[in-house]
Amino acid sequence: MDEKEKQQLLKDAVDHIIPHFASWELLEKQPKIFMRGEGCYLYDIDGKRYLDTFASLLTTICGHHQPVVDQAIRDQLEKLEFFPNYVDTFTVPLIELARKLDTVMPGDLGVCFFVNSGSEANETALKMARQFHLENGESQRCKVLFRRHSYHGTTLGGSSATGLPWFREYFEPLLPGYVASYSARCALCELGLRPESCDLACLKMMEQQIQWEGADKFSALIMDPVPGSNIGFPIPPDGYLQEVRALCDRYGMLLIFDEIQTGFGKTGRMFACQHWNVVPDIMAIGKGFTGGYIPLGATVTTPRIYKVFQKAGHELRSGSTYGGHTLACAATLANIRVIEDQGLVEAARLRGAYLRKKLESLSSHRIVGDVSGIGLLQALFLVADNKEKNPLDPNLKVGSFIRDYCYANGMIMRNNGDILVMAPALIITEEQIDEAIGILEQALAAAVKHFKL
Ligand SMILES: Cc1ncc(COP(=O)(O)O)c(C=O)c1O
């Protein structure tokens, strides 16, 4: 492709496409067009290679161009590209995927409602909880409890359950009955307490909120067992998730876990909640579920919940044309097989420990603060000085400078302000982690020099 054609593509991209959560700042700098992917690497329109440490927004967890998944899609394409999972119709890949999920999901989660995205999976979970109580004769249970630092999707339901103000502010007032509660971000505890001595005070406050709002008014608590990249993967304190489970049981609320970011091996277990042996009533999955091939999400619940719908003789009042797309199911099934056959959950645990050690080894840099995360989900907090751990001036945009430096030097890395986030594919090797840390180290040094920190 000649230079003129490339420039025209870039111009048309910017003139005719609104990117999701578009960044004017970045669009004005240098929009990017990707052409090819191989394993953990991507190639742009100029043929330049990038190591992707964020796995295409936490999706391509078995790498690009995974031969087993490529072949599964080709095979399915020969037979049937699509027939909807509508009213009373199924396809074989859809059934096989449901069967597979029944074996890999924690506890007795094994009844699936297939959708097209993570947002839709959460949206369905919220509707499912609401209708479950209605069928049980408790139609007054329509409130939803959510936590202040979590992201649960882009739809109005998901936005109403999202605690991060940036995602909400232009759309207020959001849905009624959504009650914001405390998160367990211990390093920056909202109550100013320390995890060693707090006695899980945040959950006591949550319980008071439930009582104050009406103990029989809540349908569900929606939460992410390990919150996502937006706030740097904070790990819940000991006993926290068990207490959350007990709290929901005490007040007859369903517990919804959003494992859209954390599911399918990234934490070093198949699902994050398995680190603490806590099983929700409903789990929303998406992103890495499909290996990034074809959009698919799922809301997975237990036979106990499903039986209430069956007994009432009412269908779950939800659905979409493409939910459970035939090709997407074939790809997802192959993706899960790759994870299992190649032992990628254990690989993520081992490579995650290696990545963590390497990130911690950067602590001699003046602007490197804490590292937090689990498995291959890791975040590095930039600070003004690593003794006092004071925050950097956000107006400097040091995190963005580092991201741009990495990009210019062949590495895709996500930053959320001054939190640098890494969540590479499960197939990443130690050599590739070394490559990433090498580029990051140069970027940190460049930032210190550029900002005279
Ligand atoms: C924790 C979490 N929940 C929900 C979503 C929404 O998923 P999707 O973007 O596929 O709609 C995301 C996406 O970033 C997420 O990280």
The ligand as a Tripos MOL2 file, in Angstrom:
@<TRIPOS>MOLECULE
LIG
   16    16     1     0     0
SMALL
NO_CHARGES

@<TRIPOS>ATOM
      1 C1        -15.3150   -6.0890   34.3940 C.3       1 LIG1
      2 C2        -16.0170   -5.7820   33.1040 C.ar      1 LIG1
      3 N1        -17.3300   -5.9210   33.0330 N.ar      1 LIG1
      4 C3        -18.0130   -5.6600   31.8990 C.ar      1 LIG1
      5 C4        -17.3650   -5.2410   30.7700 C.ar      1 LIG1
      6 C5        -18.1340   -4.9510   29.5120 C.3       1 LIG1
      7 O1        -17.8230   -5.8980   28.5090 O.3       1 LIG1
      8 P1        -17.9870   -5.5130   26.9650 P.3       1 LIG1
      9 O2        -17.0530   -4.3960   26.6770 O.co2     1 LIG1
     10 O3        -17.6550   -6.7810   26.2350 O.co2     1 LIG1
     11 O4        -19.4020   -5.1190   26.7660 O.co2     1 LIG1
     12 C6        -15.9870   -5.0600   30.8020 C.ar      1 LIG1
     13 C7        -15.2610   -4.5420   29.6240 C.2       1 LIG1
     14 O5        -14.2400   -3.9110   29.7300 O.2       1 LIG1
     15 C8        -15.2880   -5.3380   31.9980 C.ar      1 LIG1
     16 O6        -13.9740   -5.1850   32.0740 O.3       1 LIG1
@<TRIPOS>BOND
     1     1     2 1
     2     2     3 ar
     3     2    15 ar
     4     3     4 ar
     5     4     5 ar
     6     5     6 1
     7     5    12 ar
     8     6     7 1
     9     7     8 1
    10     8     9 2
    11     8    10 1
    12     8    11 1
    13    12    13 1
    14    12    15 ar
    15    13    14 2
    16    15    16 1
@<TRIPOS>SUBSTRUCTURE
     1 LIG1         1 GROUP 0 **** ****
